């Protein structure tokens, strides 16, 4: 009888251990299955907009326990396509892309969609978003940003009596639809509203140093230049530094983006106005949209717009505190 009881107890212990093992193994398997992946393909990661967007993506991805893969194309469209292809091969569940060349990237995004990957685009033309059926298309109204920067420039030129102003544009060395819209908005608020104003030259620059050289050459070639519009952060910072170096403080300078250095130069009065492109909100919302789809099968039926104001010397400190979570004075001496 004692032998029977002992054997029965051993049997119960074996069963209990087996059940525990199965439960732990099953729980671990379920947890592993629940951890989904997101691929973030960035156009480049050298400015504050890109870095704050990445931070927004990382924070929300961590909140929902997503594994994140991040790539940096460093302004190379061919490299970005290779990186997106790699993320597709990894079979990520969602793909967030800040693209460089709209026409080139679309076939790759279509491939991702066919593989069942939720594609969250950015800055795509609205008709393409509706046609392709991507999960969402995040959008800062780039036309409005160009319009705000142009209107600020036109107002300042009008105060100077420069209704026949000569204007230059320093643009990006890539074909990005969002930046094209900024230029359209800018032109509408300046040369289309004020027919005597003329855009006498349009240049391109991919780094701050290039933008500085391009702007210095503009000052040399066009000593009567009245204003410059820079389409994105690198061009804007480079143009501002050249304006400082040449002591061309009478030249009106406006543009788009809100890097720390841009905010500093706005506060110093070197940049007369910069339209905000809110990278942090952009990144957070991109993951929220992906999460709503992956967990609740919820789709965005229209593009998601992220608003942004025009930075001036009067409001830049309040914006900087909210955006970078520190006072602007902490950066001003750098």
Beta strands, then each sheet from edge to edge (+ up, - down):
strand 1: 37-42
strand 2: 67-72
strand 3: 94-97
strand 4: 118-122
strand 5: 136-139
strand 6: 166-171
strand 7: 198-204
strand 8: 227-230
strand 9: 252-256
strand 10: 273-275
strand 11: 304-305
strand 12: 310-311
sheet 1: 2+ 1+ 3+ 4+ 5+ 11+
sheet 2: 7+ 6+ 8+ 9+ 10+ 12-
end
